[in-house]
Amino acid sequence: MKKNKIDKPLSNHPFLHYNANDMNNEVWLTVQQVMQNFKISKSTVYRLSKKHAIPSYKLGNMRMYPKNLINRIFITQSLKNIKDFNNYNLD
């Protein structure tokens, strides 16, 4: 029997905590807008949201995503990947 793995939110993620000023200046995107802005598929958006890799908020029946926060998360992850690649020893 397959075990159901429950994904826990990244509560200690440094970019998931931001102040009220960030909320006032935040641009909120729908799933379609996230797909267009970040060039990712709908299934990727939902998968990242389900894994709590990107934050989302449900307003009524629409799920909304904070653009600036997602941008910071993707940039941080990209820089981490570059750093890991540069540390990779080819010997």
MIZARO-136045 format. One line per field, with one value per residue: chain; x, y, z of N, C-alpha, C, O, CB in turn. Coordinates in Angstrom, 1 decimal. Glycine has a CB too. Example, Ala and Ser with C-alpha at 12.3 -4.5 7.8 and 13.67 -1.06 7.14 Angstrom:
residues 2
cadena	[A, A] .
nu	[13.2, 12.8] .
nv	[-5.7, -2.2] .
nw	[7.8, 7.1] .
cau	[12.3, 13.7] .
cav	[-4.5, -1.1] .
caw	[7.8, 7.1] .
cu	[13.2, 12.9] .
cv	[-3.3, 0.0] .
cw	[7.8, 7.9] .
ou	[14.2, 13.4] .
ov	[-3.3, 1.1] .
ow	[8.5, 8.0] .
cbu	[11.3, 14.1] .
cbv	[-4.5, -0.6] .
cbw	[9.0, 5.7] .
This chain:
residues 91
cadena	[A, A, A, A, A, A, A, A, A, A, A, A, A, A, A, A, A, A, A, A, A, A, A, A, A, A, A, A, A, A, A, A, A, A, A, A, A, A, A, A, A, A, A, A, A, A, A, A, A, A, A, A, A, A, A, A, A, A, A, A, A, A, A, A, A, A, A, A, A, A, A, A, A, A, A, A, A, A, A, A, A, A, A, A, A, A, A, A, A, A, A] .
nu	[0.8, 0.5, 2.1, 0.8, 2.4, 2.8, 3.3, 5.2, 4.9, 7.4, 8.3, 10.5, 11.6, 13.4, 12.4, 9.6, 8.7, 7.7, 7.3, 4.6, 4.9, 5.9, 3.6, 1.8, 3.0, 2.9, 2.4, -0.2, -0.8, -2.7, -3.1, -2.8, -1.4, 1.0, 2.0, 2.5, 4.3, 6.5, 7.1, 6.3, 4.5, 1.0, 0.7, 3.1, 3.0, 0.9, 2.1, 4.4, 3.1, 1.6, 3.7, 4.5, 6.6, 6.3, 4.5, 0.9, -2.3, -5.7, -8.3, -11.6, -12.7, -10.5, -7.0, -4.3, -1.0, 1.9, 3.8, 6.4, 7.5, 7.6, 9.4, 11.7, 12.2, 12.6, 14.9, 16.8, 16.9, 18.0, 20.5, 21.6, 21.7, 23.6, 25.8, 26.2, 26.8, 29.2, 30.8, 31.0, 33.2, 35.1, 37.0] .
nv	[-1.2, 2.2, 4.9, 8.0, 10.9, 13.7, 17.0, 19.4, 22.8, 25.3, 26.7, 27.9, 29.3, 31.9, 33.9, 33.7, 35.2, 38.3, 41.9, 44.3, 46.4, 45.2, 43.8, 45.8, 46.8, 44.6, 42.7, 40.9, 37.7, 35.7, 32.1, 31.8, 34.2, 33.8, 31.6, 32.9, 35.0, 33.7, 31.7, 28.9, 25.8, 25.1, 22.8, 22.8, 25.1, 24.4, 22.2, 23.2, 24.9, 23.1, 21.7, 23.7, 25.3, 27.6, 30.4, 30.7, 32.1, 31.7, 33.4, 33.7, 31.7, 31.8, 31.2, 33.1, 34.5, 35.9, 38.0, 39.4, 38.1, 35.4, 35.8, 36.5, 34.0, 32.2, 33.4, 33.2, 30.4, 29.8, 31.0, 29.5, 27.0, 27.6, 28.2, 25.6, 24.2, 25.4, 24.6, 22.0, 19.3, 18.4, 16.4] .
nw	[0.0, -0.8, 0.8, 2.0, 1.5, 3.4, 2.6, 4.3, 5.2, 4.4, 7.0, 8.1, 6.0, 4.7, 3.0, 3.2, 5.2, 5.6, 5.9, 6.7, 4.9, 2.6, 1.9, 1.1, -1.2, -2.9, -5.8, -7.0, -8.4, -10.7, -11.5, -14.3, -14.9, -13.4, -14.8, -17.3, -16.6, -15.4, -17.1, -16.8, -16.6, -15.9, -14.3, -13.0, -11.5, -9.7, -8.5, -7.2, -5.5, -4.0, -2.7, -1.1, -1.9, -3.2, -2.1, -1.8, -1.8, -1.0, -2.3, -2.1, -4.6, -6.1, -6.5, -5.4, -6.1, -4.7, -6.6, -6.3, -4.1, -5.0, -7.1, -5.7, -4.4, -6.5, -7.7, -5.5, -5.3, -7.8, -7.7, -5.6, -6.9, -8.9, -7.3, -6.1, -8.4, -9.1, -7.0, -7.5, -7.9, -10.6, -10.8] .
cau	[0.0, 1.3, 1.9, 0.6, 3.4, 2.3, 4.3, 5.1, 5.3, 8.7, 8.0, 11.7, 12.1, 13.6, 11.6, 8.2, 8.4, 7.9, 6.6, 3.4, 5.2, 5.9, 2.2, 1.2, 3.5, 2.9, 1.6, -0.8, -1.0, -3.5, -2.3, -2.5, -0.4, 2.2, 2.4, 3.1, 5.5, 7.7, 7.3, 6.1, 3.2, 0.0, 1.0, 4.3, 2.5, 0.2, 3.0, 5.2, 2.2, 1.3, 4.9, 4.8, 7.8, 5.9, 3.3, -0.3, -3.4, -7.0, -9.3, -12.8, -12.4, -9.2, -5.7, -3.4, 0.4, 2.6, 4.8, 7.7, 8.0, 8.0, 10.6, 12.9, 12.4, 13.3, 16.3, 17.6, 17.1, 18.9, 21.9, 22.0, 22.1, 24.9, 26.9, 26.4, 27.5, 30.6, 31.5, 31.1, 34.5, 35.1, 38.2] .
cav	[0.0, 3.4, 5.8, 9.3, 11.8, 15.0, 18.0, 20.4, 24.1, 25.7, 27.8, 28.7, 29.8, 33.3, 34.8, 33.6, 36.1, 39.7, 42.8, 44.9, 47.3, 44.3, 43.4, 47.0, 46.9, 43.3, 42.5, 39.5, 37.1, 34.5, 31.0, 32.2, 35.2, 33.2, 30.8, 33.8, 35.7, 32.8, 30.7, 27.6, 25.2, 25.1, 21.7, 23.2, 26.1, 23.7, 21.3, 24.0, 25.4, 22.0, 21.4, 24.9, 25.9, 29.0, 30.7, 31.1, 32.5, 31.5, 34.5, 33.2, 30.5, 32.0, 31.2, 34.2, 34.3, 37.2, 38.0, 39.7, 37.0, 34.2, 36.2, 36.3, 32.6, 31.7, 33.9, 32.6, 29.0, 29.8, 31.4, 28.3, 26.0, 28.1, 28.0, 24.2, 23.8, 25.9, 23.8, 20.6, 18.9, 17.6, 15.5] .
caw	[0.0, -0.9, 1.9, 1.6, 2.1, 3.6, 2.5, 5.4, 4.7, 4.8, 7.9, 8.4, 4.8, 5.0, 2.1, 3.4, 6.2, 5.2, 6.8, 6.1, 3.7, 1.4, 1.5, 0.5, -2.5, -3.5, -7.0, -6.8, -9.7, -10.8, -12.0, -15.6, -14.9, -13.0, -16.0, -18.3, -16.1, -15.1, -18.2, -16.3, -16.9, -14.9, -13.4, -12.2, -10.5, -8.7, -7.8, -6.3, -4.4, -3.1, -1.9, -0.3, -2.4, -3.5, -1.3, -2.5, -0.9, -1.7, -2.2, -2.7, -5.3, -6.9, -5.8, -5.8, -5.8, -4.6, -7.6, -5.8, -3.2, -5.8, -7.8, -4.8, -4.1, -7.7, -7.8, -4.5, -5.7, -9.0, -7.2, -4.9, -7.9, -9.5, -6.3, -6.0, -9.6, -9.0, -6.0, -7.9, -8.3, -11.8, -10.8] .
cu	[0.9, 1.0, 1.7, 1.6, 2.8, 3.5, 4.1, 5.5, 6.7, 8.6, 9.3, 12.3, 12.3, 12.8, 10.1, 7.8, 8.7, 7.0, 5.4, 3.7, 5.3, 4.5, 1.6, 1.7, 3.5, 2.0, 1.1, -1.2, -2.0, -2.6, -1.9, -1.3, 1.0, 2.8, 3.1, 4.3, 6.7, 7.9, 7.3, 4.7, 2.3, 0.3, 2.2, 3.9, 1.8, 1.1, 3.8, 4.3, 1.9, 2.5, 5.3, 6.1, 7.6, 4.6, 2.1, -1.4, -4.7, -7.9, -10.6, -12.5, -11.2, -8.0, -4.8, -2.0, 1.1, 3.8, 6.2, 8.3, 8.4, 9.3, 11.8, 13.2, 13.1, 14.7, 17.2, 17.9, 18.1, 20.3, 22.4, 22.5, 23.4, 26.1, 27.2, 27.1, 29.0, 31.4, 31.7, 32.5, 34.5, 36.3, 37.7] .
cv	[1.2, 4.4, 7.2, 10.2, 13.2, 16.0, 19.1, 21.7, 24.5, 26.9, 28.6, 29.3, 31.3, 34.3, 34.6, 34.5, 37.5, 40.6, 43.4, 45.8, 46.4, 44.0, 44.6, 47.1, 45.7, 43.3, 41.0, 39.0, 35.9, 33.3, 31.3, 33.2, 34.7, 32.4, 31.7, 34.5, 34.9, 31.7, 29.2, 27.1, 25.3, 24.0, 22.1, 24.2, 25.4, 22.8, 22.1, 24.6, 24.3, 21.6, 22.6, 25.5, 27.3, 29.3, 31.1, 31.3, 32.3, 32.7, 34.1, 31.9, 30.6, 31.9, 32.3, 34.0, 35.7, 37.2, 38.3, 38.7, 35.8, 34.5, 36.0, 34.9, 32.0, 32.1, 33.3, 31.1, 28.9, 30.1, 30.2, 27.2, 26.4, 27.8, 26.5, 23.7, 24.2, 25.1, 22.3, 20.3, 18.0, 16.5, 14.1] .
cw	[0.0, 0.2, 1.4, 2.3, 2.2, 3.6, 3.6, 4.8, 5.2, 5.7, 8.2, 7.1, 4.9, 4.2, 2.3, 4.5, 5.7, 5.9, 6.0, 4.9, 2.5, 0.9, 0.7, -1.0, -3.4, -4.7, -6.9, -8.2, -9.6, -11.4, -13.4, -15.7, -14.4, -14.1, -17.0, -17.8, -15.9, -16.1, -17.7, -16.6, -15.7, -13.8, -12.5, -11.1, -9.4, -7.9, -6.8, -5.2, -3.4, -2.2, -1.0, -0.7, -2.8, -2.7, -2.2, -1.4, -1.7, -1.3, -2.9, -3.4, -6.2, -6.0, -6.4, -5.3, -5.7, -5.6, -7.1, -4.9, -4.0, -6.6, -6.9, -4.5, -5.3, -7.9, -6.8, -4.8, -6.9, -8.5, -6.4, -5.8, -8.6, -8.5, -6.1, -7.2, -9.6, -8.0, -6.4, -8.5, -9.5, -11.9, -10.7] .
ou	[1.9, -0.2, 2.3, 1.6, 2.3, 4.4, 3.0, 6.5, 7.2, 8.8, 9.2, 13.5, 11.3, 12.5, 9.3, 6.6, 9.8, 6.0, 5.1, 2.9, 5.0, 4.3, 0.8, 1.0, 4.0, 0.9, 1.9, -1.8, -2.0, -1.4, -0.8, -0.4, 2.0, 4.0, 4.2, 5.3, 7.8, 8.8, 8.2, 3.8, 2.7, 0.1, 2.2, 4.3, 2.1, 0.9, 4.0, 4.8, 1.8, 2.3, 6.2, 6.8, 8.5, 3.8, 2.3, -1.3, -4.8, -8.2, -10.6, -12.0, -10.9, -8.0, -4.7, -1.8, 0.9, 4.8, 7.2, 9.5, 9.5, 10.1, 12.8, 14.4, 14.1, 15.6, 18.4, 19.1, 19.0, 21.3, 23.6, 23.5, 24.2, 27.1, 28.4, 28.0, 29.8, 32.7, 32.4, 33.0, 33.9, 36.4, 38.5] .
ov	[1.3, 4.6, 7.6, 10.3, 13.7, 15.9, 19.6, 21.8, 24.0, 28.1, 29.7, 29.7, 32.0, 35.4, 35.4, 34.6, 37.8, 40.2, 43.1, 45.9, 46.9, 43.8, 44.3, 47.6, 45.7, 43.9, 40.1, 39.7, 35.2, 33.6, 31.1, 33.1, 35.1, 32.4, 31.4, 34.6, 35.3, 30.9, 28.5, 27.9, 25.5, 24.2, 21.7, 24.1, 25.6, 22.7, 21.7, 24.7, 24.5, 21.2, 22.5, 26.2, 28.2, 28.4, 31.6, 30.8, 32.7, 32.9, 34.2, 30.9, 29.8, 32.4, 32.4, 33.4, 36.5, 36.4, 37.6, 38.4, 35.2, 33.7, 35.5, 34.5, 31.2, 31.3, 32.9, 30.7, 28.0, 29.4, 29.9, 26.6, 25.5, 27.3, 26.1, 22.8, 23.4, 25.0, 21.6, 21.0, 16.9, 15.9, 13.1] .
ow	[0.7, 0.5, 0.4, 3.5, 1.2, 4.3, 3.7, 4.0, 6.3, 5.3, 8.6, 7.2, 5.3, 4.6, 1.7, 4.8, 5.4, 6.5, 4.8, 4.0, 1.4, -0.3, -0.2, -1.8, -4.5, -4.7, -6.8, -9.0, -8.6, -11.7, -13.8, -16.6, -14.9, -14.4, -17.5, -18.6, -16.1, -15.9, -18.0, -16.8, -14.5, -12.6, -11.3, -10.0, -8.2, -6.7, -5.7, -4.0, -2.2, -1.0, -0.2, 0.1, -2.8, -2.5, -3.3, -0.3, -2.8, -0.1, -4.1, -2.7, -7.0, -4.9, -7.6, -4.3, -6.6, -5.4, -7.4, -5.0, -3.7, -6.8, -7.4, -4.4, -5.1, -8.3, -7.1, -4.7, -6.9, -9.0, -6.5, -5.6, -8.8, -8.9, -6.0, -7.0, -10.0, -8.2, -5.7, -9.3, -9.5, -12.9, -10.7] .
cbu	[-1.0, 1.0, 3.1, -0.9, 4.7, 1.6, 4.3, 5.9, 4.3, 9.6, 7.5, 12.7, 11.2, 15.1, 11.9, 7.9, 9.2, 7.8, 7.5, 2.7, 6.5, 6.7, 1.4, 1.5, 5.0, 2.5, 2.4, -2.1, 0.3, -4.7, -3.2, -3.7, -0.8, 2.0, 1.3, 2.0, 5.1, 7.5, 8.6, 6.5, 3.4, -1.4, 1.2, 5.4, 1.6, -0.9, 3.9, 5.8, 0.9, 0.9, 6.1, 4.8, 8.4, 5.7, 3.6, -0.7, -3.2, -7.6, -8.7, -13.4, -13.6, -9.3, -5.0, -4.0, 1.0, 3.1, 4.5, 7.7, 6.9, 6.8, 10.4, 12.6, 11.1, 12.4, 16.3, 16.9, 15.8, 18.5, 21.8, 20.9, 21.0, 24.8, 26.4, 25.1, 26.8, 30.6, 30.7, 30.0, 35.3, 35.2, 39.1] .
cbv	[0.0, 4.1, 5.8, 9.8, 11.8, 15.1, 18.7, 20.0, 25.2, 26.1, 27.2, 27.7, 29.5, 33.7, 34.5, 32.1, 35.8, 39.8, 43.9, 45.7, 48.0, 43.0, 43.1, 48.2, 47.4, 42.2, 42.7, 39.6, 36.7, 34.7, 29.7, 32.7, 36.4, 32.2, 30.1, 34.8, 36.4, 32.2, 30.9, 27.5, 23.8, 24.9, 20.4, 23.8, 27.1, 22.9, 20.5, 25.2, 26.0, 20.8, 21.1, 24.6, 25.1, 29.3, 31.9, 30.0, 33.9, 30.2, 35.9, 34.2, 30.1, 33.4, 29.8, 35.5, 33.4, 37.4, 39.1, 41.1, 36.6, 33.9, 37.6, 37.0, 31.9, 32.0, 35.5, 32.6, 28.3, 30.8, 32.6, 27.8, 25.9, 29.6, 28.6, 23.5, 24.3, 27.3, 23.9, 20.3, 18.3, 18.4, 15.8] .
cbw	[1.2, -2.3, 2.9, 1.9, 1.2, 5.0, 1.1, 6.6, 5.2, 3.5, 9.2, 9.1, 3.5, 4.8, 0.7, 3.8, 7.6, 3.7, 7.2, 7.2, 4.0, 1.8, 2.7, 1.3, -2.4, -2.6, -8.3, -5.9, -10.3, -11.8, -12.0, -16.4, -14.0, -11.7, -16.6, -18.7, -14.8, -13.7, -19.0, -14.8, -17.3, -15.5, -14.2, -13.1, -11.2, -9.3, -8.8, -7.1, -5.1, -3.9, -2.8, 1.2, -3.6, -5.0, -0.4, -3.5, -0.3, -1.3, -2.7, -3.8, -6.2, -7.6, -6.0, -5.2, -6.9, -3.2, -8.7, -5.1, -2.2, -6.8, -8.3, -3.5, -3.8, -8.9, -7.6, -3.1, -6.0, -10.0, -6.3, -3.9, -9.0, -9.9, -4.9, -5.8, -10.8, -8.7, -4.7, -9.0, -7.1, -13.0, -9.6] .
